[in-house]
Amino acid sequence: MHTVDQENVSATLTVAVPAARVFAVLADPTTHSAIDGTGWVQEAADRASLTEVGQIFRMNMYHPNHPNGDYQVANQVQVFDPPRAIGWRTGQETDDARLEFGGWIWRYDLVPLGPSETEVTLTYDWSAVPQFIREYIRFPPFGPEHLTNSLHHLAELAAPTSPASDP
C-alpha cells in the first residue's frame, strides 16, 4: 500500500555474499549500470572507486521522458561506512560548473549475517525534494519492483565466480 505522505521506498534481500564484497561492488561506479534495472543508468563518466564522503561521481544516463534523452547526473557520496553503508545524493552540474542536487538519496545498508551472507537494504528517499521539482517529477519515478530487481542484479554481480572445471 502506498500512502500519500510516504517519502521513501526500500527493499531488502539476503545474499550469499560477504558484506565486504557487496560493499566493494557498490563502491565501484562502473558496476552501477549493471545493478540498475530501469535501463536509465548507462555508464560511469567517473570510474574511480568511491572512497569518502563528499566525493563526486558522474553517471551517463538515458530516460525517454528527459528533455534531451541522454543526460548526465552528478552524485555526491553522503554515507561511506565500509562494509556497512554507502549512499549518495543525485544532482546535476549547471552551465557555470556548480552542482545542484534534487533532494533524493540512494542508500544501501549492509548487515552481515555471518562470514558469507549479508542482508542488503536499498532505500530511495525523496523527502528533501523541493516542491518546484515535485511539480514536474512524480516520486518515486519508478515502481517499487525496481529496487528488488536492483538488489537481485547486485547479488549476481557480487556472487563469487566458480573456478573453471578441469576437462
N, C-alpha and C positions, 0 to 999 in steps of 0.2 A: 504494500500500500504506500502510495506517495502522498505526503502531506504538503500543504502549501508553504508552511514555514520551514520545511526541511532545506538545509543549505549545504548538505554533503551527502555523498553516497560512498559506500565501501563494500568490498568483497574480501573474503578470507579463504585461503586454500592451504592445506598442509601438503608440503612437497618433500620427497625423499632425497633431499639435498642439504648439506650442511649450510648453516646461516652465512658463513664467510663466503662460500661460493655464490650463493644467491646475491649477497651484497656486491660482490665483485662484478657480476653481470649488470646489476643496476647502476653501478658507478662507471660503466663503460658506455658513453653516449652512442657508440657505433652499434650497440645492440637494441637501441630503443625502437627502431623501425620494425624489427622482428618481434618485439614484445607487443607493440600496439596492434590491436585488432581492427581498427577502423580503416586503415589504409591512408590516414592523414599524414602520419609521420613518414617522411621519405628517406632522409639520411642525415647524419650528423655533419653540420658545417664545421663544428669544432670537435675534433676527435680525441682530445686529451682526456684521460680518466678524471673523474670528479674526485677531488681531494680535500675540499674545505668549504665551509660556509662562506657565502659571498661570491663564490666562483660563478662566472657566466659561461654558459654553453649554448650555442645556437643550433637549431634544427631546421632543415628544409622541410616544408610542409606542402600538402595539397588538400584542398577542400573545394568541391564543386560550387558551394554557395559563397565562397570567399570572392570578393570583387576581382581579384587577379587570378584566382585558381591556385597558382603556385605562390607561396609566400615564405617568409622566414620568421621564426619566433626566437626570442632571446630568453633563456631560462636562467634564473639565479638560485643557486643552492641555498636553501633555508635551514635544512636539517642535515647534519652529517655526523652520524654516531655509529661507526662500524663496530660490529656487524648487525646492529640493532635497528637503525632507522636512517632513511635518506628521503629527502623531499626537496621540491623546487617550486618556485612560482614562475608563471609564464607571462611574457610580455612581448614587446617589440622595440626595435630601435627606431627612433624618429629620424627625419631627414638631417637634423643637426646633431646626430650621434648620441642623443640622450636615450636612456632606457625608460620605458613606461610599462607598468605592469597592470594587468587587468583585474587582479584580485582573486584569481583562482590558484589553488595549490594542489600538486600531486605529491602524495606521501606514501611510502612503503614502510611498514613496521614489521620487523622480523623477530620471532620468538623461537629460539632453539628448543626443540622438544627432545633433544638427545644429540649424539655426535653426528648423525646423518639424517636428521629430519627437522624441518622448520615450518612453523606456521607463519604465513605471509598475509598481511592485510594491506590492501591498496585502498587508499581514500582519495577521493576527488572532492575538494572543499571550495565552494564558491561564496562563502559567507562575506568576504570582503569586497565583492564585486559592486562597484558603484551603480546607482540607478540608471545613469545615462547609458551604460553598457547593457544593462538588463533590458533596456527598451528595444535593442536590436539583436540580442543573442538570448535564446531561451536556454535556461540551465536546468539540468545538465544538458549539454548539446549532443548527447548520445544516450542510448539505452543502458540500463544497469548491467545488462549482459556483457557489455564491452569490458567492464572491469574483470569479470570472471574469465572471459576469453584471454585478456592480457595476462592474468595470473597463470593460466594454462600454458601460454606461449613462454612466459618466464621460466616455468618449471621445465619445459622441453629444452630451452637454451642452457639452463644451469645443470641439467642432468649430466652425470658423468658418462663419458663415452666408453663403450666396452671395447677392449682390445680386439684387434682382428684375430680371428681364429686361424690356426695353422692349417694349411691344405693337407 
